[in-house]
Amino acid sequence: MTVEIIPRMCCVLVGLLAVNISIAQIKDDGTMQFEKGSFGADFEFLKSHTEIIRLEKGSSQILIAPKLQGRVLTSTPNGSRGLSLGFINHDRIKSDSIEKHIQAYGGEDRFWLGPQGGQFALYFHPGEEFTFDNWFTPGPIDKEAFEVVKCNKTSVTLKKAMEVTNYQRTTFQLELIRKISLLDKNEIEKLLNAELLESVKFVGFESKNEVENTGEEAWTNDKGLISIWILGMFPGGAEVVIPLKEGADTEQQIVNEYFTSMVGAVGNNKLRVEEGTIFYDGDGDFIGKIGIEAMNATNYFGSYDPITEVLTIIHFAPLKETDDYVNSQWEIQEHPYQGDLINSYNDGNLERTARAKKTFYELESSSPALKLKPQQKYVHYHRTFHFMGSRQALNKISETTLGVTIDQILEQINRP
């Protein structure tokens, strides 16, 4: 069912009526039939399988699913006729079954909690080995619905009370207040410190994720800490770009890799550090995950898709490089609070063999480890922006936020 919001509904109808017929056909009943891959097609699909909220500012629109953990499933800068920019697992959404390890619905912004692995892991039962067979996503962030508490044309606020237990059997009681908002041009320019030319099509949104310790005990290092973890899934085929903080010592190991004991190192054919910038293939066809610690990070990272010519920028706040960050490596760790602030995951299979179709890559940010007393709160912002336009226009954004031009990104994509 579509969530009905009266101030929004007339805008939704106008958007549908304004569709360019070149990407939509009129069916016998007078309704529109959108082409696969369009925002309109995904909207029609999703609202037939779950409750969907559509937020919009002109042609910039996003879709949110309260019952699917309040995730932003997809977005577009061009209304119903535009590209659907998030990765959506259509088969998983329309299935009635419950998967054992994770309900991989997809989405550009979903709420998780860290750490994943280690002696304070939330995704492994106490005493279990850190293998894929033993990995389970906690129910409150995988299977349970979030409650809508407020909604209008451009924002929605959801909440969720949760209880999770870590590898040391420490239980965390918390409440999440999650506000998702569409951003306008002035807000985007201010956040990115970059001018958007009139020719650039864009969509930008943020999730404000506030976690409160609703238990009776303070969260402390010795029993394990948790973090806010926001993950965005996008169709495979892009190049991930992560700028390093000025002065980062690139002679040291800048990039942390995951799953190496199971699938081996990513290798320099997929991962490169070039003059203060990390380039990582988000082809959606080769399993691997990388991480960057806070001391080497900036507030920005992103990707560029050479096929759709979409520039994606992630901005998060705050960045506290001196704080502890939980470590999600799948092992008992020597330093459980020297984890990553930024992660990028590239999907694939454990055998790293070719598959029939590409899937997705992820762009992820994390808060510091939350040392919260009872009733104390912490807020983590995660913002997603997509831009479409001429290479010259996109360069103004890319150089300001990522420190490289589109041509430089393409050189990495087209390297021998």
N, C-alpha and C positions, 0 to 999 in steps of 0.2 A: 504494500500500500504506500502511496505517496503521502508524506506528512503534509496536511493542509494548513497553510498559513495565508489568511485572507489578504494581507497587504502584498503578498508575493504572487498570488495566483494569477492575477491579471498580467503580470510581467511574464510569467511562464507561458501563458497563452500567446502573448504578442511575439515572444521569441520563437515559438513553434510556427506561427503564421508567416514569420519573416524569413523562413528557411529558403535558401537558394535551391531551386528545384533540381539543379545539376547533381546534387548529392542526396536527394530525397525524391521518392516516387509517391504519388497519391494513390492510395489503395481504393478499392471499390466502395468502402464505407466512408471515404472522404478524409481519412487520417493519413498522416505522413509515414512513409517507410524509409528509414535512414540507412545509408550504406554502412557496412561493417567497418569499424574503426572510428566512426564519428561519435561525437559527444551525444548526439541525439539517439543513436542506436544503443549506446550504453545506458542512457537514461531509461529508455523503453525496456531494455532487458532487466535492469536492476529493480525498477519499481514493480516488476511482475514477480519478483522473488523475495523482496524484503522492503522494509520501510526506508524511504529515501527522502532526504531533505536537499533541495536545490537552492543554493545561495547564488545571487547574481548582482553584479554591478555592470549594467550595459551588456556587452558581449562576453565579459569575464564571468565565468560560472564554475562552480564546484559542486560535487555530489558527496553527501555524507550519509553514512549508514549507522544509526544509533544501535541497532541490534547486532551489528558486526563491530562491536567495541568502539563505536564512535569514530571510525576511521574516515578520512577523506579518501574516497575511492579514486576519483579522477577529476580533472579540470580541463578547461579550454579557454583560449583567448578570443574565440570566434563563435560563441553561441552554439546552438544545436548543430549547425552545419560544420563546425570546426572539428579538428582532430581531438580525440580523447587521449590525453597525455599520460594518464596513469596506467600501470599494469593491473589488469583485472583478471582474476582466474575464474572465467565464466563457468567452467565445469565444476569447480569446487562450490561456487555460490548456488548453482542450481541443484546440487546434490543434497539429498536428505541424510546422508551418512555423516558420521563423526570420525574424523581421522585420529589416529593414535597419538601422533607427535605434535601436530600443528594444523590449525585450520587456515591454510594459506590462501585467504581470500584476495590478497593483493591490497593495493591502495597506496596513495602518495604520502600519507601521514598517518601512522598508527602508533598508539601508545603501548610501550612495553616497559618493563622494569629490568634493571641489571643488578648483579652480574649474571651472565649465562652459565659460565663454568667456574671451577676453582673450589676452594674450601668453603666459600660462602655462596655457592651457586644456588640459584632459584629454579633451575631447569633440570636438576638431577636429584634423585632421592638419596638420602644419606647412605654412604658406603658404596654406592654404585660406581662402576667404572665410567669414565668420560668417553662414551661411544655414542654413535648415532642411535643405536638401538635403545639406549637408556635415557635419551634426551626427550623431555616432555615440557611443553609450554604451559605455565600455570593457567588454570581455568579462568580466573577473572579477566585475564587479558587475551584469552584465546576463544572462549566459548560463550561468555556471558554478555548480556546486553548492557548498554549504558543508558541512563535515564536522561531524557531531555527536560531541562528545567526552564529554559528560556530560548526563544527563537524569533528572529525577525528576518527581513529580506536579505541582510548581509552578514549575519552572525548567528551562531547557535552555541548555547552553553549546555554541557552535559555533566553528569556526576556519576561516580561509582564508588561504593564502599568495597574495600578489598581486604583479604587476609591471605598472606603468602608465607611459606615456611622455607628456610634455606637448608643447606647441606649440613649445618651444625644444629639443626632443629630449632633455630631461633624463629619465632613467629612475629610478623610485622602486620599490624593493623593500621590501615590508612584510608583516607578518602581522597579521591581525585576530583578536582573541578577542572574541566577541560573546555575552554572557549575557543571556537574556531571562527575566524573572521576573514572576509575578503578585504583586500587592501586597495586603495585608490592610487592614482598615479603619483600624487604628491607624497603619500606615505612611502611608496616604493622608492622614489628618487631620494628621499631623505635617508632611508635605511641603507641604500646601496651607495649613496654619495655619487650618483651617476645620473646624467640627464637622459630621459627617454625621448627620442625624436618622435614626431607625430606619426611617422611611417611605421613605427614599431607596434606590433600587436602584443599584448601582454595579459597575463593573469598572475596575481600574487595573493597568497593567503598565509595566515599564521595560525599556529595552535599555541595557546597559552595554557600550560599544564601546571596546575598547582596541586602539590601533594601535602597533606597534613598527617602528622602522626596522631592517630586517634586512640592509640593504646595508652597504657598506664606507665610504661617504662621508656626511658630515653634509648635512642638507637646509638650504639657504641661500636668502636672498631673491633673490640675483642670478640663480640658475638656476630659480627658481620654487619655491613651497611648495604643499602640499596641505592639505586640511582634512577632518575627519569631517563628513559631511552626512547627516542623517536626515530622511526624507520620509514623511509619512503621507497616504494617499489615502482620501477619504470621499465618499459619495454626494452629488451636487450638490443644493443647495436650502437651504443654511445661510447664516447671516451670520457672517463672520469678525470677531473682536474682538481688537484688539491694543492693550493699554494702554501708554501712553508713560511713560517715567521721569519722576518728579516734577521739574519745572524744565526739561524739554525745551523748547527754543525753537521753538514752533510757527510762528513767523514765517518760520523758515528752511524749506528743503525737507526735510521729515521723511521722506517716502516716496520710495524709489527705484523707478522703473518699468523694466520690461524689455520688449524686443521692439517698442519704440515706432516704430523705423524700418520695421518690417515690418507692424505692425497698428495703429499709432497709440496715443495715450494712452488709458488706461482711462476717464478722464472722471469727473466728480463724480456722475454718476448711478449709478456702481458703487463709487466710492471717496470716503470723506469723513473728515475729521479734525474731531472734535467734542469740545472741552473736554478735551484730553489723551487722547483715545481714537481709534484708527483703526477705522473700520468698512469692510468690504470684502465685496462680494457674492460668495459662493461658490456661485453658481447652477449651475455645471457646464455653462454654455451660452454662454460668452463668453470667448475666450482673453485672458489677461492675467496678469501676475505683478508682485508688489510685494515690496519688501525694506525692513527696518529695521536701521540700524546699531547696534552695541553701545552707543554712548553715549546712545542714546535708548530703549533697551529695558529691560524687566524680565524676570524668569525665567518669566513666565506669558504665555500667549496662548491663544486657543481659538475656539469657535464655538457657535452655538445653532441647532438645526433646529426651525422652528416646526411642522412636520408631525409628526415623531416625538417632539417635545418632549424632545430629548436635548441636554444641555449637555456639551460636550467641552472639557476643559482640557488644555493641554500645559505641562509643566514640564521644564526642562532645566537642566543644571549641568555645569561651572561657568559663570558669566557674568563674563568678564574684559574690561571695557570699554576698558581701556588697551592691549590686545593688538592685533596686526594680524589682519585677517580677509580672506580671499581675495575677490577681486572677480570675479563671474561674468558681468558684462555682456558681450554679444556684440560686442566691439569692442576695438581696441588702446587700452589705458587709460592715462590720465595717472597714476592712483593705483591700482595693482594690489593694494594691501593696505589699501584703505579699503572693504571689502566689507560684506556684511550678515551679521547674526547670526540674524535671523528672516526667513523668506520665506513667502509664500502664493501659490500658483499656482491659477488658475481655468481649467479646460479649456474648449476650444471649437475652432473652426476658424479658419484664417487669414483667411477672408473675413468672419468674424464674422456669418455668416448663421444663421438659425434651423435647428435640426436636429430629427430625429424624436424624440430622447430626450436627456435630460440625462445627463452623465457624472459628473465628479468635481471636487473641489477638493482642494488640498493644504495641510497645515500642516507647516512645515519648520524645523529648527534646525541650526546649524553650530557646530563648534568653532573656536577661533582657528587661524590658520595654524600648521602644525606645524613648528617649527624643531628637529627631532630629530637628535641625534647617533646614530651606530650603536649599536644595542641599547637606545636610549632609547625610553620609551613615553609615551603620553598617553591619557587616558580621558575620554570624553564620554558623559554620561547624557541620555537622552531618555525622558520619561515621558508616557503617554497615559491619561487618565481620562475615563470617560463616566458621566453621572449622569441618572437618571430619577426624577421625583417631582413633588410639587406646586410651583407657582411660588414659594410662600413658602419652601419648603425649598431650592429651587435658588438662590434669591436669596442665601442665606447663603454659598453657595460662590462664586457669580458676583461678588458685591460684594467679597469678600475677595481674589479672584485677578485679576479683570478690572476691578474698580473701577466696574462698572455693574450695574444690575438687569436681570432678564429683561424687564421692561416697557420699559426704555430700549432694549434690543436690538430688541424688537418694534416700537418706534416707528421705528427705522431701516428695518426690513424693510417696514413698512406705509406708509412715507412716500409722498407724492404723486409 
